[in-house]
Amino acid sequence: MGLRERKKQQTRRLIAEVAWGLFADRGFDRVTVAEVAAAAQVAPATVFNYFPSKEDLFFSRLEAFGERLLEAVAGRPAGEPVLAAVRRHLLEEGGLLARAGARDALALQRLRTVNRVIAASPALQAREEQAIAATADALAGLLAVETGAPAGDVAARVAASALLGVQRALIDDTRRRVLAGEDPARLAAEVRERAEGAFALLERGLGGYAPRPAG
């Protein structure tokens, strides 16, 4: 990586960190992009060069989940159903909740901050829904290709929506319980159990759907 690219990454990280601090202190809706730019000592245009919208500033780290999920599905072993790949990825991903459950104080603080800020902002909630829907659409497209179905295939869309519905349900359940102040270790264990239960439910209907073709 060249010096110019490293500097660009450093600037992007700086802007994101400054924005996170402001959002945590004042709430997402009460912070402007101009204020983020001033605090990061860059021009507003520079912020928009790296983050097309204010919502992108908040979700810059979180939206990478969808990309990793699609990569996990596309790279699963030949013959493995998509449900198994999604289940494995969700359960192995861990993230803030897993670290908070392991008594990482910094992770717990960030977990609470993330959920508090999202819960207080309709704009962020809408963006979160859009991100999950976009991942479901991309997954449906991938499954349609793998199964030889036409674009927009109903079965592919149903499967993708059901699989991403597990993530959506777990997010909602976790947010409610985090904001209620539940013990993070107990919460992490129970969320995993509920995820296993949700996938077991889907497996009775989707267990053999979309095994990845060989070759």
N, C-alpha and C positions, 0 to 999 in steps of 0.2 A: 504494500500500500504506500503510495506516494505521500509527500508532505502535505500537498494541497488537500488530498482526500482525508487525511488524518485531522487536519484543521477543520474541515467541514463537519466531520463526525463530532469533534469536540464542541463546536458551536451548537450543533443540534442537541447534544446532551445537555449543554449549559442552559439553553432555552427551555428544554423540557423540565429540567430540575427546578429552575426558577419558577416556571408556571405551576408546577406541582406544589411548591411552597406557598404560593399565593392562593391557589385553589383550596389548599388545606386550611389556611388561616381564615379566609373570607368567604369561601364557597365559590363554586364555578360561575354562577350567574352574576356575581358582583365584581368579577375581574374582567377587565378589557384586554384585548390584544395589545393596545398601546401601552398599558401598564406593564404587561409582561415584557415588552420590548424595552421599556425604560429601565426596568429592574435588571434585565440582562445586558443592558448597555449596547443594544443593537437597534437598528431602525425597524419600524413596523414591517416594512417591505421584506426585511431579512427573515422575520418570523414567518411570513407567508411563503417565502421561498422554501422553507423546510416543512411547514405545516399549513396545508391549504385552508384549514378552518380552526377555530378555537377548540372544537371538539377533538380534532386531531392532536392537539397539545396534550389533552388529558389521556386519550386512548393510545398514545404512541407506543406504549409498552404492551398494553392489553390486547390490541388487535392482532399481534403476531401469533396469538393462539390459533386463529383460524387458518393461517398459512401453514403452521406446523401440523395441524390436523389433516389438511389436504395432502401434505407431503407424506404423512404416515399412512394414509389410505392408499395413495398412489404407489407407495413403496412396499406394501405388505406382500408377504410370500404368495406365490401362485397357489390358487385353490383356497385361500383364506377368505371367508365371507367378510363383507365390509363391517358387519356388526362387531366382529371380534377385533378388528383393527381399531375401530372407534373406541370400543370399551377399553382396550389396552392403553390407548393414548390418553384417554381421560383419566384413568386410574393412575397412570405413571406420571402424568404431568405435574401433579403436586401443587406447585406454586406457593403463593402466600399462605394459603390455609394450611398446607402441610408444614411449612416452616413455623407458622404460629403454633400449630399443634405440638411441635417439638420444643416449644418454650423459647422460641426466638422472639425477644421483646420488640426488636425493630420491625420484624415482619408482622407481628400482631398490631403494632401501631399503624403501619401502612395499610394493613387489611381493614382496620376500623376506619381509617381516613378515606380510603377508596370507596367503601360502601356508604359512609356518611355523606360524602360529596355527591355521589350518584343519586342516592335516595332523595337528596334535597334539590335536584335539578331535573326538571322535565326534559330539558334539551339533551342531557346526557343519557337519560333513560331511553329517549327516542333513538339516539345514536347507537346505543347498545343493541336495541332491537334491530336496527338496520344492519349492524355488523353481523349479528347471528343469522339474519335472513340472507345476507350476501354469501356467507359461508355455506348455508344450506343450498342456495342456488348453484354455487360452484361445485358442491359435492354431488348434487343431482346431475349436473352436466358430466362430471367424471364417470358416474355410475352408468349413465345412458351410453356413453362411449364404450365402456367396458362390457356392457351386456348387449351391445349391438342394437340398442333401441334408438328411435329417432330423437332429435332434440326436443326437449319439453315432455319427454315420456312421463306419464302419470305415475307409474310404479317407482321410477327413480326419484321423482319429486316427493312421493309419499315416504319412501324409505329415508331420504335425506332429512325431511322435516321431522320424522319420528326420532331419528338419531340426534339431531340438534335440539330436539325438544327435551331430551334428557339433560343436556347442558343448561338449557334455559330454566328448567325446573330446579336444578341444583343451585343455580345462581340465585334464584328468588328465595329458595329455602335458606341458603347460607347467609344471604344479606339480612334477612329478617332475624336470624339467630345471632349473627354478629352484632347487629345493632341492639339486640336485647341483652348483650353482655354475657352470653353463654361461655362456659369454659372452652378455650380453643382446642385442647387435647380431646375432650369428649366430642366436640363438634366435628373435628377432622375425622374421627373414627366413625361417627354416625353418618356423615355425608358419604363416606366411602361405602358403608353398608347400604345406604339408600341408592347409591349409584349402581351397586351390584344388583339390587332388587329391581331397579328400573330396566337394566339390560336383560335380566332374566325374563322379565315380562315381555320385552320386545323379541327375545330369542324364540319364543313360542310361535311368533308370527314371521320373524325376519331371519331366523337362525341360518337358513340355507340360501338366503337371497344374495345374489351378486358375488359368487366366488370369483376371485381375480383370474382371468384367463392365463394359461401358461404361455410363455414366450413373449 
